[in-house]
Amino acid sequence: MPQGVAFATIAGLPPEYGLYTAMVTPILAALFGSSLHLVSGPTTAISIVVFSAISHHAEAGSAEFISLTLTLTFLAGVYQLVFGLDRLGAMVNFVSHTVVIGFTAGAAILIASSQLKHITGIFVPKGESFIHTLIDLYQGAGEANIYLIVIALATLITAVLTKKLFPKLPNLLLGDLCINRDD
């Protein structure tokens, strides 16, 4: 459920839509799904795609944005149903592994670049493309908050070192706890 809320936020939707998706989708997948390995529910990549597709047409979180998002997801479901009825799932076998790796790497870069505004404290308008985000960050480099950058780097270094030195410990949690103490 927390991931559903996070994915809704990434997609520019109110958090309750993430809860709806986290509850309804697994039920439908259990009833009608055909694969044990299928991801049923929101994912980071889909959330980014939805946000980037709709954000140019409406303000994130607005009624129009929600309406467009619901229309997009309905149409995606119709396409999936038609493809499933036509037994076109075998077409996935023709997508090469490098295409999947490229898509995953692209999604990772988009996620990382979208979080740089929080790490640096530089204002970047919502809905910016990857290039425009980098341009905004470059132009606002003089306004960067050094304290945020130090905290982010210390958290990252703590998490990476914990993962290397103590692989059984929850490295991300420890990285967060070491830096964000209430003293």
N, C-alpha and C positions, 0 to 999 in steps of 0.2 A: 504493500500500500504506500509506503513512503516514496518508493520509486515512481509510482503512478503520479503522485503529487508533484514530484520533481520533473517528470516528463511533461506534465501539463504546463508547468511553469516555463519550461524550455520552449514549448510550442506556443507560448503566449496566451494560454487559457487560464481561467481561474482554477485554483487547486481542486475544487470539487469535481471537475471533469476528470481529473486523474483518478480520483476515488471511484467514480462511476466506471471508468474503463478497467480499473484493477479488479472490480467486483463482477461486472457483467461479462467481459470478454472470456475469462477462464471458464465460466459456466457454459457459454456457447461453444467454446472450443472442446470442452469435455463431452458435450452432447453431439457435436457435429464434426469434430476434428478427426483427421485420419493419420496423424503422425505424432509419435512420442517426442520427436525432436523439434517440433515446430514451436516458435516463440509466439505465445498467445498473449497479446496485450501490447502496451506501448513500449517503444524502444527509443533510445537516444537518437538514432539515425532518423527514424520516422518522425520524431518530434521536431528535429531540425528541418527536415524536408517540408513538413506542414507549415512551420513558422515562416520559412523562406518563401514558400509558395503564396501564402496569404498576406504576409506583412506588407507587401507592396500595394495591396488593394484596400486595406483597412487598418485602423489603429489596433494594436494588440490589446486584447481584453474587452474591446467594445462589442456591442450587440451584433454589429455587422460582421466583425471578425469571427465571432462565435458561429454565426449563421453560415458564413462561408466555409469555416472549418467543418461544421457538421455536414454541409453539402459535399465537400471534398471527400470526407471519410465515407459518406453514403455511396458516392460514385465509385470509390475505390473498392468498397464491399461488393457493389454490383459487378464490377469487372472481375473480382476474385471469384464470385459465384459463377459467372459465365465461363471463365477459364476452367474452373473446377468441373462444371457440367460437360464441357467440351474435352475434358481430360488433357488439358494443356500443361499440367504440372510437370510432365516429362521434359518440357522445354528448358527447365532449370538445369538439366544435365549439360546443356550446350553453353552455359555461362562458365567461362574459364575461371580458374582459381585466382589468376592475377587480376581479373576484373573485380572479384569479391574483395581481394586485398586492397586494391586501389580505392574502392568505395569505402571500406573501413578506415583506411588511412585518411581519406578526404574528410570523413565525418570526424575523426579525431582532431584533425587540424582545425576544422570549423569550431568544434567544442572548445579547444584550447584558445583559439583567437577570440572567441566570444567571452571568455573568462578573464582575459588580460585587462579589461577595463576595471574589474573588481580588484585585481592585484595591484594595479598602478594608481587607481583613483582618478584616472582620466575619463572625462565624459565622452561616451560614444553613443549616439542616438540608436534607439531600437530599430531593427530591421535593416541595418547597414549590411552591405555585401562584404565579403572577405577582404577585398582590396580596399574598400572605403574604411573598414575598421582599422586596417593597418595604417592607412593614411591619417586617420584621426588620431591614432596612438602616436604616430611619428610627429604630427604637428603639435600635439599636447605634451610632448616629452618633458618640456620645461615645467609643467604643472604636476608632474608625477609626485605622489606621496611616498617619500623614502621610507617612512615607518611601515606602510602597507607592504612595500617591496621586501623589506627586511623580514617581516613576519612571514610572508609567503615563502621566501627562500629558506628560512629557518624551519618552517613546517615541512617543506619538501625535503630538505637535507635530513631532518630527523626521521621522516618516513622511509627514505631510501636506505639510510644507515641501519635502521631497525630491521628492514626487510633483509638486508645483507647479513647482518650480525646475528639476528634473532629471528629466523624465518617463521617460527611457530607463533610469534606474537602478532597481534593485530597492528601492523605498522601504521596504517593511516589514522587509526584511532589514537595511537600513542603520539604520532606527529602533531595531531590536533590538540591533545591534552597537554603536551609539553609546552606549547606556545600559548595556548589560550587559558591559562590559569587565572582564577580570580584571587589575586593576592591582596 
